Amino acid sequence: MKKRLKNLTPEILRARAARWLQERIDLGPLLAFAAKKTVPIHRQSWIYLLGGAAMFLFGLQVASGSLLMLYYQPTEASAYESVGKIMTEVPYGWLIRGVHVWGASAMVGIVCLHFLTVLFARAYRKPRELTWVAGFLMLLLVLGAGFSGYLLPWNELSYYATRVGTDIPGNIPGVGGFLVHFLRGGDQVTGETMTRFYAAHVVIVPLAFGLALAAHLGFIQMQGMSLPLGMTEEQVGDHQPFFTEFALSDACFWLLLFGLIVTLAVLLPAEVGVKADPLKPAPQGIKPEWYFLFMFKTLKLVPEAVGVAFFALVTLFLLVVPFLDRKAAQGKRSRGFSAVFLVLLAYAIVFEILAWIEPGAAHPPQEPAAESYRLSRSIVSLALLWSVIGFLIYYLRQLRQENTRIRKLYRGSCSPADP
Amino acid sequence: MKVEESYIVRRRFLSSMLAGGGAALGTGVAVPLTYYAGNLREEPPLAFLAIPKAEYDLAPGKAKLMMYGRIPALLIRTPQPESALKVLVAICTHLDCTVGYKEDENRIFCACHEGYYDVDGRVLAGPPPKPLREFHQKELADGTLVIALEKENLEKTLEEPNA
């Protein structure tokens, strides 16, 4: 018995597990596919990290969101109080909520970056139009998740953000009235609105996102990675195998993001705000979340119908842009589209900044932090966290280099004819 | 040949029957779903609201918000010398935020997108496209104030004040 156990090296265990699985499921095609999957290496290879990072953040949001559901109560009477309880009474509730709130911002940020790099690299061009459509729908779903989640703490800012946001579709001729009623669950923003925003936030939007993600990933597996428009195969230095070289880079980036989100959650805890009261006017200096600031500023300056029509048109244009950009489809530069994208980007950035520098609402005093929150202790924990992350990233990179070296050696000795 | 053609006809017939049936089923599912998800039911707005004197007895230059059914109403006692009671729908006509009265400026303010109205509800500045709607109001003999969005509702209540 002792002898048998002694022989159980990790390699033997792994081989046994693989054989056990192979006897039940034929892993051959899957493994062959995984071995063939590669990522091109060139100067802009970093853009290939963004989609995977967005997927990681989706996982982080699902995990932290599920944990918040253990304590959150989606009713008009107790939502605000239950969030306060998560922040002050539930052990490490402040941390989980902080990760969820900062994770949401990080996810919107990474998804927007992914969107911009794909847009400017024209990675949407034929034959990847459908990948783009699925991805753009996911961008809208991420914004929808942010918007619906924002209401759930039922504080003044979220209450008014929801009143404004759900009033906007009312401008659409014909169905506007129905849409407002549908979004609010009535003609006003009430507890009914919160219930349906909760359903949207925890089930409908994530489920739709998961389906779109499956399609998006499926297309990518079938078509492989795109090269930026204008880049030829000669300019590509090499192709690295996705398993394990690129996956190791992915892991490093995910670790960095995770560390960053936890650090922000600790140093800048999520706020609870002032409980929403329909009998109080909107507070001075009210602003939406950062990713809606440019829209907010636009609606301040132009008539509502014009602003809403503009947003709707731009959204529609971006959704179908692969089918409009004929030149890119033929592999040619399309300067007209570049100009349009740059103008839109400049507009968004300028309006973001304009809204950003406006004086905001006064921050209400924070609730006394939870028992488990001690800044001094948290700083030590953060230092430990970053040490572990640094250690892991160092060894992941070592492993990656080792794999690259072995790959090149193998290629050199086995197939000398291969360039 | 004849047999083949009849097969094609038969196939087309079956397809169109299926498409028709599918469309009927889809509509049958969509209609209740639309009403369900939109929460589309008859929600008659409040006909009128009777406010006891103590609740609207404001000092000149003061204001308060009060729920008229699901709608917030803004009651303003304008400053001296011509002090009058104004009752307005407190929902900004721009994007639905609740407006408030700025005592020091004697005007109505919406913080969401910085819209300003005067105490009669007329737009002074900012993005609001329309003036604020004003309530019809009537003071009863016992000092109770009755407000209503529709004038005929107000008159109805005056005929039978206990309604």
Interface residues (C-beta under 8 A of the other chain):
Chain A: Y160 R163 V164 T166 D167 I168 F178 H181 F182 G185 G186 D187 Q188 T190 E192 P278 L279 K280 P281 A282 P283 Q284 G285 I286 F296 L299 K300 L301 V302 P303 E304
Chain B: T34 A37 G38 N39 L40 E43 L65 M66 M67 R70 I71 P72 A90 H94 L95 D96 C97 T98 V99 G100 F109 C110 A111 C112 H113 E114 G126 P127 P129
